[in-house]
């Protein structure tokens, strides 16, 4: 018996010791988590009371082993209770602090926060929300519904959305219009979600609404400005969807199509527009062009026929481009059309004018040929016959008349020759031809032509050709010869006494092959007034007293000289003094001959 009693006491002591140790893991857990969450303070207080009672029982009955064992358990359990009280106090403080922080966060949010039950009764909100309705405190706001604050139609729409969220259990984002205390409509972007209990069942809705009135107003202003820009754009602007239905246009398109407003075009096809009612194939033609742009995804420029609302036919030059979305998928087409009817008519007129000009040019060429043949030939015959008769006529009176015929026919022939020459040059009947020529032979030929004129006036004629001038040049010798003839003819004509001089000199080497040659025609004649120097190259310009017929001529010589100089890419300068004489300085580019 004694042995069994000892064993029982040992087991009992170990059990008490283990009981004390069992509270230690709970202490460690609480200390690690720094939280009493999930641990019952009431249970451990019960343990503590029971252990204290057993200790008193052991002391009274002098069972000191029992008292010591439960005292150890009392200590470990007491520590657990202490920790529970400590950390529950901290949790309460943190919870209170968190509630304060959440309240401040809700107050500072720029949005309207609110929550309602299934019947739409307002359960709570932040200050920004209840102040928007003009109430003085949250208590005045709670327990009410949207029907108490908003017009029936607005409240009804809000209630329908709330019900949809509660029934479907899905969040919804939408724009809502609400009246506020200032009596104005405000636009809100609202996000509404189901408000759930801990078990997941829906008890109402939670809403967050942002006031986007200013943003929407700015967007509307930008949209209206864009609309106005499109409406007032010149030409015809329009856009259609993939099926060919119009999505919009500018004012010009609407007016031409016979619509009162550009909004009327939305949803119509080409065949539905008033300006196409009297046409059979035109709408189908336009549709095919539009479909081509969308199918090929390529821009196109095309002339399109049209019949305007007033029945007049027109032609439009249209530029059409495919309209794509962000994924580069074709969703329609944009077109800009310009009425080119007037331009087309002008082109026809220009074409007709060109044909008439070509005909006139042909007639002009025929006229020049006729003048050369039909006028000069008989005049030449009259001149020759009159000259022969004057030599054999002994009657002085008849001889004088025959000489007048010779002189007059010669003057008419000269006029005809110079006029024909002028017309050929003016209308570029003489092509530019570069060929090798002997410059000295050309100058001598020109001098021989003018020799009778200056000999008859007993003028001194001086010719100076510098030694460094090449014997052969390559260039347009015809034009050079006509220039020198006209300049020398003018010099002789306007010089009564004194001299006429022609100087030919080498100016500079332009490159290995090209050189610049200068021709100076100088006289001691009547000179040109300074205020007339700017008109001497004009057609039919004649200087007094030439205009009083003291000097014969048409006033075309210098016009021919200027025209030929420009064609030869040369330069011409003039220096003159009245009563002292005139100097013409002409410079032209030529090529040196490869072989002499």
GUTI-854763 format. One record per residue (C-alpha): x, y, z; residue in one letter. Coordinates in steps of 0.02 Angstrom, whole numbers. Example, Ala and Ser with C-alpha at 12.3 -4.5 7.8 and 13.67 -1.06 7.14 Angstrom:
2
((615 -225 390) A);
((684 -53 357) S);
//
This chain:
596
((0 0 0) X);
((139 117 43) X);
((220 89 -126) X);
((58 126 -221) X);
((32 283 -118) X);
((206 345 -164) X);
((177 310 -348) X);
((11 404 -345) X);
((91 553 -259) X);
((232 557 -387) X);
((107 549 -533) X);
((0 683 -449) X);
((152 797 -426) X);
((202 774 -608) X);
((25 814 -664) X);
((26 975 -563) X);
((195 1020 -636) X);
((136 984 -814) X);
((-23 1085 -780) X);
((88 1233 -734) X);
((192 1209 -891) X);
((39 1205 -1006) X);
((9 1393 -981) X);
((185 1438 -1040) X);
((154 1405 -1230) X);
((-1 1517 -1219) X);
((107 1656 -1142) X);
((237 1636 -1279) X);
((103 1647 -1414) X);
((27 1806 -1339) X);
((199 1887 -1322) X);
((247 1842 -1502) X);
((84 1904 -1576) X);
((75 2052 -1457) X);
((-112 2022 -1463) X);
((-243 1936 -1358) X);
((-351 1903 -1509) X);
((-434 1728 -1502) X);
((-395 1700 -1316) X);
((-536 1709 -1186) X);
((-493 1814 -1034) X);
((-646 1748 -943) X);
((-587 1567 -959) X);
((-416 1602 -889) X);
((-490 1704 -746) X);
((-596 1550 -705) X);
((-437 1443 -704) X);
((-355 1569 -589) X);
((-500 1567 -463) X);
((-505 1375 -460) X);
((-318 1364 -433) X);
((-325 1491 -291) X);
((-464 1390 -206) X);
((-363 1227 -218) X);
((-210 1314 -143) X);
((-316 1371 7) X);
((-387 1194 23) X);
((-210 1120 25) X);
((-150 1242 158) X);
((-302 1211 271) X);
((-286 1022 258) X);
((-96 1032 271) X);
((-77 952 99) X);
((73 1056 55) X);
((118 961 -103) X);
((-53 1000 -176) X);
((-37 1181 -124) X);
((137 1199 -202) X);
((84 1117 -368) X);
((-67 1225 -389) X);
((33 1378 -336) X);
((147 1348 -487) X);
((-4 1333 -601) X);
((-76 1489 -518) X);
((83 1587 -563) X);
((87 1533 -747) X);
((-101 1559 -769) X);
((-86 1727 -683) X);
((47 1779 -806) X);
((-69 1731 -950) X);
((-210 1835 -873) X);
((-90 1981 -850) X);
((-38 1972 -1033) X);
((-220 1957 -1089) X);
((-267 2113 -991) X);
((-112 2206 -1056) X);
((-134 2165 -1241) X);
((-324 2181 -1240) X);
((-299 2357 -1174) X);
((-174 2392 -1315) X);
((-296 2318 -1442) X);
((-435 2429 -1378) X);
((-322 2581 -1389) X);
((-267 2535 -1567) X);
((-446 2503 -1616) X);
((-499 2671 -1550) X);
((-351 2752 -1636) X);
((-391 2661 -1799) X);
((-572 2718 -1790) X);
((-511 2897 -1770) X);
((-394 2878 -1919) X);
((-531 2801 -2027) X);
((-648 2942 -1981) X);
((-517 3071 -2029) X);
((-481 2980 -2191) X);
((-666 2978 -2236) X);
((-680 3163 -2198) X);
((-529 3207 -2305) X);
((-576 3103 -2456) X);
((-625 3214 -2606) X);
((-769 3096 -2644) X);
((-943 3070 -2572) X);
((-942 2908 -2468) X);
((-1110 2833 -2415) X);
((-1193 2666 -2376) X);
((-1375 2612 -2378) X);
((-1477 2460 -2334) X);
((-1581 2358 -2454) X);
((-1729 2477 -2438) X);
((-1620 2624 -2488) X);
((-1616 2698 -2312) X);
((-1456 2795 -2281) X);
((-1352 2712 -2145) X);
((-1200 2825 -2148) X);
((-1088 2941 -2250) X);
((-943 3062 -2237) X);
((-967 3247 -2200) X);
((-941 3298 -2382) X);
((-1094 3196 -2431) X);
((-1221 3258 -2304) X);
((-1164 3440 -2320) X);
((-1199 3432 -2508) X);
((-1385 3413 -2467) X);
((-1389 3564 -2352) X);
((-1421 3475 -2186) X);
((-1341 3537 -2025) X);
((-1284 3370 -1954) X);
((-1263 3186 -1996) X);
((-1412 3142 -1884) X);
((-1529 3240 -1998) X);
((-1466 3141 -2146) X);
((-1470 2964 -2077) X);
((-1629 2862 -2092) X);
((-1685 2955 -2249) X);
((-1689 2900 -2431) X);
((-1640 2984 -2594) X);
((-1824 3026 -2621) X);
((-1815 3144 -2471) X);
((-1677 3249 -2551) X);
((-1688 3235 -2740) X);
((-1821 3259 -2875) X);
((-1922 3102 -2905) X);
((-1846 3063 -3076) X);
((-1667 3078 -3012) X);
((-1703 2977 -2854) X);
((-1794 2844 -2955) X);
((-1646 2818 -3071) X);
((-1527 2805 -2923) X);
((-1642 2679 -2837) X);
((-1650 2571 -2994) X);
((-1459 2562 -3003) X);
((-1447 2521 -2817) X);
((-1572 2380 -2837) X);
((-1474 2310 -2985) X);
((-1314 2305 -2880) X);
((-1405 2220 -2735) X);
((-1490 2090 -2847) X);
((-1340 2048 -2956) X);
((-1209 2066 -2820) X);
((-1097 2153 -2947) X);
((-1018 2324 -2939) X);
((-1070 2458 -3063) X);
((-988 2619 -3123) X);
((-1097 2754 -3201) X);
((-1129 2940 -3215) X);
((-1272 3012 -3110) X);
((-1354 3183 -3107) X);
((-1404 3255 -2938) X);
((-1471 3419 -2872) X);
((-1369 3501 -2735) X);
((-1401 3639 -2609) X);
((-1359 3774 -2737) X);
((-1505 3712 -2844) X);
((-1393 3665 -2989) X);
((-1373 3496 -3070) X);
((-1207 3414 -3033) X);
((-1134 3267 -3127) X);
((-1057 3126 -3024) X);
((-954 2976 -3073) X);
((-1018 2842 -2953) X);
((-945 2672 -2908) X);
((-1073 2565 -2818) X);
((-1035 2395 -2739) X);
((-1137 2272 -2633) X);
((-1117 2298 -2444) X);
((-1094 2126 -2364) X);
((-1102 2054 -2187) X);
((-971 1939 -2113) X);
((-1063 1788 -2179) X);
((-1060 1859 -2356) X);
((-1244 1903 -2368) X);
((-1287 2071 -2448) X);
((-1360 2199 -2329) X);
((-1358 2351 -2443) X);
((-1243 2453 -2555) X);
((-1083 2553 -2529) X);
((-1061 2703 -2644) X);
((-917 2818 -2690) X);
((-960 2969 -2801) X);
((-843 3099 -2875) X);
((-904 3269 -2934) X);
((-849 3280 -3118) X);
((-958 3429 -3166) X);
((-809 3542 -3208) X);
((-722 3405 -3306) X);
((-880 3367 -3405) X);
((-909 3552 -3436) X);
((-731 3573 -3502) X);
((-754 3419 -3611) X);
((-918 3485 -3678) X);
((-838 3653 -3717) X);
((-697 3567 -3811) X);
((-823 3456 -3899) X);
((-929 3607 -3948) X);
((-774 3698 -4012) X);
((-726 3545 -4114) X);
((-904 3534 -4178) X);
((-900 3717 -4228) X);
((-732 3697 -4315) X);
((-797 3549 -4414) X);
((-960 3640 -4453) X);
((-869 3792 -4524) X);
((-732 3699 -4618) X);
((-721 3746 -4803) X);
((-766 3616 -4931) X);
((-872 3464 -4891) X);
((-818 3359 -4741) X);
((-907 3197 -4694) X);
((-876 3027 -4616) X);
((-967 2860 -4630) X);
((-960 2694 -4538) X);
((-913 2525 -4611) X);
((-1091 2495 -4675) X);
((-1095 2663 -4768) X);
((-1207 2755 -4645) X);
((-1161 2937 -4613) X);
((-1097 2979 -4438) X);
((-1080 3166 -4466) X);
((-1033 3307 -4584) X);
((-1001 3495 -4592) X);
((-1125 3631 -4638) X);
((-1074 3640 -4822) X);
((-1108 3454 -4847) X);
((-1277 3466 -4761) X);
((-1328 3620 -4862) X);
((-1276 3544 -5029) X);
((-1364 3382 -4986) X);
((-1527 3475 -4954) X);
((-1532 3451 -4765) X);
((-1589 3582 -4639) X);
((-1456 3531 -4512) X);
((-1297 3429 -4517) X);
((-1369 3321 -4377) X);
((-1498 3257 -4502) X);
((-1365 3164 -4600) X);
((-1329 3043 -4456) X);
((-1393 2869 -4496) X);
((-1426 2905 -4680) X);
((-1345 2825 -4833) X);
((-1304 2910 -4998) X);
((-1467 2851 -5074) X);
((-1565 2934 -4931) X);
((-1497 3110 -4961) X);
((-1613 3233 -5050) X);
((-1484 3287 -5179) X);
((-1477 3107 -5245) X);
((-1665 3077 -5259) X);
((-1667 3125 -5444) X);
((-1514 3022 -5489) X);
((-1511 2838 -5535) X);
((-1332 2772 -5527) X);
((-1241 2910 -5430) X);
((-1269 2844 -5250) X);
((-1207 2671 -5299) X);
((-1053 2748 -5382) X);
((-1011 2846 -5223) X);
((-1039 2692 -5114) X);
((-919 2588 -5219) X);
((-782 2720 -5202) X);
((-808 2727 -5012) X);
((-804 2537 -4999) X);
((-644 2532 -5101) X);
((-559 2648 -4976) X);
((-614 2543 -4827) X);
((-576 2374 -4908) X);
((-402 2420 -4970) X);
((-360 2527 -4816) X);
((-283 2654 -4935) X);
((-316 2838 -4963) X);
((-386 2891 -5130) X);
((-408 3053 -5228) X);
((-546 3048 -5356) X);
((-659 3163 -5455) X);
((-842 3129 -5415) X);
((-996 3191 -5508) X);
((-1139 3266 -5408) X);
((-1307 3348 -5433) X);
((-1338 3488 -5309) X);
((-1504 3524 -5224) X);
((-1545 3658 -5353) X);
((-1522 3531 -5492) X);
((-1356 3596 -5559) X);
((-1221 3471 -5604) X);
((-1056 3484 -5512) X);
((-888 3397 -5502) X);
((-800 3370 -5335) X);
((-618 3325 -5304) X);
((-628 3205 -5156) X);
((-489 3146 -5041) X);
((-546 2994 -4942) X);
((-451 2903 -4805) X);
((-494 2749 -4701) X);
((-548 2782 -4521) X);
((-467 2660 -4398) X);
((-485 2626 -4212) X);
((-343 2600 -4087) X);
((-318 2422 -4146) X);
((-297 2487 -4325) X);
((-458 2403 -4377) X);
((-556 2497 -4510) X);
((-718 2563 -4436) X);
((-765 2687 -4572) X);
((-704 2823 -4689) X);
((-672 3011 -4685) X);
((-692 3116 -4842) X);
((-654 3296 -4891) X);
((-728 3354 -5057) X);
((-696 3519 -5146) X);
((-811 3586 -5281) X);
((-699 3604 -5435) X);
((-838 3635 -5562) X);
((-779 3813 -5595) X);
((-599 3755 -5609) X);
((-650 3622 -5734) X);
((-741 3753 -5837) X);
((-586 3864 -5829) X);
((-481 3718 -5889) X);
((-596 3697 -6038) X);
((-583 3883 -6074) X);
((-394 3875 -6058) X);
((-389 3726 -6175) X);
((-494 3821 -6300) X);
((-384 3975 -6278) X);
((-231 3866 -6306) X);
((-304 3797 -6466) X);
((-346 3973 -6522) X);
((-171 4032 -6477) X);
((-95 3888 -6575) X);
((-206 3935 -6722) X);
((-155 4117 -6705) X);
((28 4065 -6699) X);
((3 3965 -6857) X);
((-81 4113 -6941) X);
((61 4225 -6881) X);
((190 4109 -6959) X);
((90 4108 -7120) X);
((79 4298 -7113) X);
((268 4315 -7094) X);
((296 4197 -7239) X);
((169 4292 -7344) X);
((254 4458 -7303) X);
((421 4386 -7355) X);
((352 4320 -7518) X);
((194 4414 -7566) X);
((251 4589 -7514) X);
((440 4594 -7528) X);
((446 4505 -7695) X);
((333 4628 -7792) X);
((414 4777 -7703) X);
((585 4713 -7753) X);
((526 4697 -7933) X);
((453 4875 -7930) X);
((617 4941 -7859) X);
((723 4854 -7989) X);
((613 4907 -8137) X);
((603 5087 -8076) X);
((793 5092 -8053) X);
((823 5027 -8231) X);
((697 5149 -8305) X);
((775 5296 -8213) X);
((944 5259 -8292) X);
((873 5267 -8469) X);
((747 5408 -8443) X);
((808 5574 -8516) X);
((653 5673 -8468) X);
((706 5757 -8305) X);
((528 5765 -8236) X);
((497 5580 -8269) X);
((670 5535 -8209) X);
((637 5625 -8043) X);
((475 5529 -8019) X);
((558 5364 -8058) X);
((694 5402 -7930) X);
((557 5439 -7801) X);
((481 5270 -7840) X);
((651 5188 -7814) X);
((677 5277 -7646) X);
((500 5244 -7583) X);
((498 5061 -7632) X);
((669 5039 -7548) X);
((602 5117 -7387) X);
((449 5005 -7391) X);
((560 4853 -7421) X);
((670 4901 -7273) X);
((518 4923 -7163) X);
((453 4753 -7215) X);
((623 4671 -7189) X);
((646 4744 -7015) X);
((467 4704 -6964) X);
((486 4524 -7022) X);
((651 4511 -6931) X);
((573 4581 -6773) X);
((424 4463 -6781) X);
((536 4312 -6808) X);
((643 4357 -6659) X);
((498 4409 -6545) X);
((404 4247 -6573) X);
((563 4140 -6571) X);
((543 4085 -6749) X);
((732 4079 -6763) X);
((804 3935 -6660) X);
((964 3952 -6559) X);
((1102 3867 -6656) X);
((1282 3858 -6595) X);
((1411 3831 -6731) X);
((1590 3876 -6770) X);
((1615 4042 -6860) X);
((1752 4164 -6903) X);
((1726 4319 -6796) X);
((1831 4435 -6907) X);
((1736 4382 -7064) X);
((1569 4416 -6974) X);
((1626 4592 -6921) X);
((1684 4633 -7098) X);
((1517 4574 -7167) X);
((1422 4689 -7050) X);
((1535 4837 -7093) X);
((1508 4811 -7279) X);
((1319 4815 -7252) X);
((1329 4984 -7165) X);
((1471 5057 -7271) X);
((1358 5147 -7397) X);
((1267 5233 -7256) X);
((1418 5305 -7166) X);
((1508 5344 -7330) X);
((1360 5448 -7386) X);
((1370 5547 -7224) X);
((1560 5559 -7238) X);
((1582 5489 -7063) X);
((1745 5417 -6999) X);
((1722 5231 -6964) X);
((1847 5148 -6849) X);
((1864 4962 -6819) X);
((1974 4890 -6682) X);
((1990 4704 -6651) X);
((2110 4659 -6512) X);
((2248 4536 -6550) X);
((2199 4414 -6412) X);
((2032 4377 -6496) X);
((2026 4197 -6563) X);
((1996 4184 -6750) X);
((1861 4053 -6730) X);
((1722 4049 -6600) X);
((1575 3933 -6567) X);
((1407 4018 -6541) X);
((1251 4091 -6623) X);
((1328 4198 -6761) X);
((1157 4244 -6833) X);
((1103 4334 -6674) X);
((1272 4417 -6651) X);
((1265 4482 -6830) X);
((1088 4552 -6808) X);
((1142 4639 -6645) X);
((1291 4724 -6727) X);
((1191 4775 -6881) X);
((1056 4858 -6775) X);
((1181 4947 -6662) X);
((1287 5011 -6806) X);
((1131 5062 -6904) X);
((1072 5167 -6756) X);
((1245 5243 -6732) X);
((1255 5297 -6915) X);
((1074 5356 -6917) X);
((1092 5473 -6767) X);
((1266 5540 -6809) X);
((1280 5689 -6930) X);
((1467 5715 -6919) X);
((1612 5643 -6825) X);
((1640 5458 -6806) X);
((1569 5285 -6777) X);
((1680 5155 -6695) X);
((1667 4967 -6667) X);
((1785 4886 -6539) X);
((1799 4699 -6510) X);
((1897 4641 -6358) X);
((1928 4488 -6250) X);
((1863 4512 -6071) X);
((1905 4354 -5974) X);
((1916 4165 -5976) X);
((1758 4091 -5898) X);
((1838 3918 -5892) X);
((1952 3811 -6000) X);
((1832 3819 -6148) X);
((1718 3970 -6123) X);
((1768 4152 -6142) X);
((1681 4322 -6134) X);
((1693 4438 -6286) X);
((1642 4622 -6278) X);
((1577 4727 -6423) X);
((1577 4917 -6403) X);
((1482 5025 -6529) X);
((1522 5210 -6502) X);
((1469 5366 -6597) X);
((1479 5555 -6585) X);
((1294 5578 -6626) X);
((1150 5670 -6544) X);
((1149 5563 -6386) X);
((1003 5505 -6279) X);
((925 5609 -6138) X);
((954 5530 -5967) X);
((768 5521 -5928) X);
((740 5419 -6088) X);
((873 5286 -6058) X);
((748 5175 -5968) X);
((630 5161 -6117) X);
((748 5144 -6266) X);
((724 4954 -6271) X);
((534 4964 -6276) X);
((440 4923 -6436) X);
((412 5071 -6553) X);
((507 5189 -6437) X);
((573 5337 -6540) X);
((670 5482 -6467) X);
((631 5661 -6521) X);
((660 5727 -6650) X);
((641 5552 -6721) X);
((458 5560 -6676) X);
((441 5711 -6789) X);
((500 5601 -6936) X);
((672 5680 -6947) X);
((741 5505 -6921) X);
((658 5361 -7009) X);
((628 5193 -6923) X);
((499 5093 -6825) X);
((585 5102 -6656) X);
((615 4913 -6655) X);
((804 4902 -6672) X);
((850 4910 -6488) X);
((702 4798 -6442) X);
((776 4666 -6557) X);
((950 4693 -6481) X);
((885 4668 -6304) X);
((785 4512 -6350) X);
((934 4432 -6440) X);
((1051 4478 -6295) X);
((937 4390 -6171) X);
((930 4236 -6281) X);
((1120 4232 -6291) X);
((1131 4253 -6100) X);
((1232 4411 -6122) X);
((1232 4587 -6050) X);
((1205 4758 -6127) X);
((1246 4928 -6052) X);
((1229 5103 -6123) X);
((1314 5268 -6085) X);
((1257 5427 -6170) X);
((1264 5616 -6159) X);
((1155 5733 -6261) X);
((1257 5816 -6400) X);
((1411 5711 -6359) X);
((1366 5538 -6420) X);
((1319 5363 -6362) X);
((1412 5204 -6316) X);
((1332 5031 -6314) X);
((1434 4896 -6223) X);
((1380 4716 -6258) X);
((1460 4562 -6178) X);
((1425 4383 -6233) X);
((1490 4210 -6188) X);
((1566 4103 -6326) X);
((1662 3942 -6336) X);
((1836 3932 -6409) X);
((1849 3821 -6560) X);
((1939 3657 -6530) X);
((2022 3669 -6700) X);
((2064 3821 -6805) X);
//
